[in-house]
């Protein structure tokens, strides 16, 4: 897959056949991707053509659209089997946006696999997403296309308000409580809540309600110490969580390799039977700080790839965000001149706790200059507001143009969009660079690399500015949450599990 240029018509386009679905050098021949039959690359609703930013398929392949949940609970009735009504609830992660997104992806995959109705938490203040003074509370629907058929056809998603109306409004509800004081507090936070325990609309009222229900359980899963295994042949120990070895064989070896030191959680027993399963992800001991494909494992590779495609095709930012990013990219390509190539950085300068990757601007320049072409335009996604930090970039090569999102504020009409989108715009713009250099340990940089992978770009053009991790992305290196790696996107349109022996990446 080659890189974008700007045509005379002002549209974003590529030097390749946009109708192809194989996704460049990391993809598979169409005769090896039965899941893509009936699929097409998506259209992005925008006043200019930015469709080549769409890495997802819409419609999805026919097989994906007709796939039933793999581990659903059924009730046998006189007229046949009926899906049992069960729910999955969760708390947003308390970290930065990409940590929130990561835990959300895990919960959505779990709901999709089990057929549970997913209840979105109320809108609430999200860490570092408070740029819009008129609306401090935010929900996932503010950023993701929650109502799109790619998602709704696979997972039933409802709001907290709808859930409470369905199940707690009267004594016939599954989760009715007679405690008037408790239910009054819960209904006060059904639309939005605050993370302060002493607030009159504290989110804790809702979490405590979930915890108090007789027919509900908290999933005892921590990304640090557990892996979730979905296996048709494994019933576990009857309690839903097993850590035993069940023999030596190909499947067992693969599970061991995936889980390493972590205890296995099988969706069986009481956790499969309970009416409401809750992910208490705001608590350290049950936090889901991990990439979904590093935590959730399907022993059937056909299913494993199906759920990876589900995340790619259904859990993506709204068209409005891609539209704005596309306009910046067009202007950036114009500034780059020639064939419109640019390369990109993500330089994290904020509250990332791993101080050893907080290197100086001089180190960023010295560590990476061999990557870039002499006159290449460099786009820098960053949370550093003091632009004097970047003076060494300007001094090193006067022929290299340095650009930031701020440089296109007026031209791309960024004043007209939600300012909380700006970090997401940076992600998309940086993902389109010829080469990309990120900040190790940053899940923001990690998501840029995943977007690059979804677009079919080779990881051989992805680097880290921190020298000990400089070429990490050039290898099939599993390192859990610290960086994303190709297992999340390579070969997922086929029916075989990806690995570095069979796929280019």
C-alpha positions, 0 to 999 in steps of 0.5 A: 500500500502506497501513501496518499496524495492530493488530487487536483479535485482536492480529494484524498486518494492513494496510488492503489486500487481502493476497491481492494480489501487485502490491505497491502503487504500484510494482507492475504490473497482474496482466495484465502479470505472467505470472510471478505466475501460480500464486504466493501471498504467503508464510505466516510460521510464528509463534505470532501472525499476522505474514504481512503482513511477508512480501514474498516469494512462496511458492509462487513463480509456476509459470514461476519454479518450472519455469525451468531455469538459463540458462547451464548446461553440458550433456554430450551423452550417448546418451540425451540431454543431462545437466547437467555436475557443477560447483561454486561455492565462496566465502569470506564477506566480512570486513566487516559483516553486510550486506556479507556478505549482499551478496556472498552474494547475488551468489554465489547468483545466479551459481550459479542462472544457471550451474547449479553446485552451491553449496558453503557455507563452514564456520561461522566468526566473522562480524564483529559477530555474536558476541553469543552466547558459546556459539556464536562460529562462524556460517553462512548457515543460521543466518540464511537459510531455506537449506532452503526449496524456493524456494531448493533448487528453484533452486540445489543448496546443500551444506555443505563437509562434504558436498562433501568427502565427495562429491569428496575422500574417495577417488581417484574424487572430482573433487577428491582430493588425495594430499597427506595433510597438506593433506587432514588440515588441510582435513577439520579445518575442514569444519564450522567454522573461524577467520579467524586464519591461525595457528589450528589450524583456520584457514579458510585451509586450505580456501581454499588447497585450492581454489586448489591444485586443477588443475581449479579457478579463482578468478573474477577479478572485483572489484566495483570494476572488473568487471561480470558480463554474461550474454548468450546471443549473446556467447561472449567471447574464449574466456577468459571475460573481455572488455572490447571494444565489439562495435558500437552497438545497443540491447543494446550501449548498455544494457550500456555504460550498466550497466557504465560504466567497468567491464570486462565479465566474460562467463561463457565459455571456461575459466571456464565449463568449469572444474569448480570456480569459486571466489570469493575475496571476502576479498581486496581485488582480488576482493571483491564489495562490491556489490548483485547487481543492480549487478554482474550483468546479464542482457541478456534482461530476462525473465531479469534480472527472474527472478533479481531475483525469485529473490533476493526470494523465496528469499534471505530471513531465517528465519521466526523472525526475522520472527516476533520482528520482528512482535511488536515491530511490534505493540507499537510500533503499540499505543504509536503509538495511532490507526491504528498509524502510526510512522516510523523511523530508522537512525542508524549510529554505529559504525565506518562509515568515512565520517565526514562522515555521522556527524552530531550528534543535533541535525543529525539532528533539524533535518534531518528534522523536516519529514518527520514528523507532529506526534504521530508515534511514531519508531522508531530502529534504531541501534548507539549504546548511549549513549542520552543521544546521543538527548536532542535527539530528546526535547527537540524535540517532547515529543509524539513518542514515541521508541522503540528495540528495547530498549523491547520486549525483555521484551514481545516475548520477545527474551531467547529468541532468538539475540542476533545476530538483533537487527540483522536485527530492526531492519532489518525493523521500520524497513522498516515505517515510514510514512517512513524516514530512513537513514544514507548509505553504510550498507548496513544502511540500503540493505537497509531501503530494499530491503525497503520496495521489496519491500513496495511502499512508495514511495521518495518516503517514504525519506530520508537524514539527511545533507543532501547526500543527503537526497532521493537515494531520490526519483530513479532514481539509480544509485550502486553500493553506497553506496545501493540504488536501485529497479532492484532491485525495481521492475517485477520481476514483469513482463517489461520492464526497470524504469526511471524512465520507465515505473514509479512508485517 
